[in-house]
Amino acid sequence: MASNVATADAYMAARLANKNDEVLSMVAPSIVLTSSRDGTYSGLDGMKTYLSKVSPTGSWQPASASPDGGAEIAGTVKFMMVPVSVKAKFSFDDAGKITSINVGRKRVVDGARCGVLNWASARCRTCRLPPRCETLCS
C-alpha cells in the first residue's frame, strides 16, 4: 500500500507540473478516469485526451492509503470562482499501475470537518454554515 500512496503522490506532482509523459507512464493501458466535472475517459487514448483537454488546477494534499488498498488525495479546486473540496481516489493493479482515478466532490462523513458546498447557497449541506467552519458534521 505504501508504494500505491507514493505512486498517487508522484502522479499528482507530475500532473500539476504538466509532465504528461510521466503521468502516462504511471497508468495501466485500461485506465478509466472519471471526473464529476469533466466526464469519463477510458484507455491510454482517453487519458491522453483528458491530459490535453483539462488543465491541471487546484491545491492538493499528500496522498493517504484508502481501506481498499488504493490511495486518496484531498484537494481544493475552483468551480465558477468558488473553492470546492474534492477528493481523487486511485485504484491499482498488481504491478502498481493506476487502473482508475475517480475525482469528485469531497463528502462529509464520519465527523469530518465541514466544507461540502450546497451549490445554491454556498453553505455546508449538513450544518448550513459557510465552508471551512469548525463544526463537526456527520
Order of alpha helices (4+ residues) and beta strands (2+ residues): alpha-alpha-beta-beta-alpha-beta-beta-beta-beta-beta-beta-beta
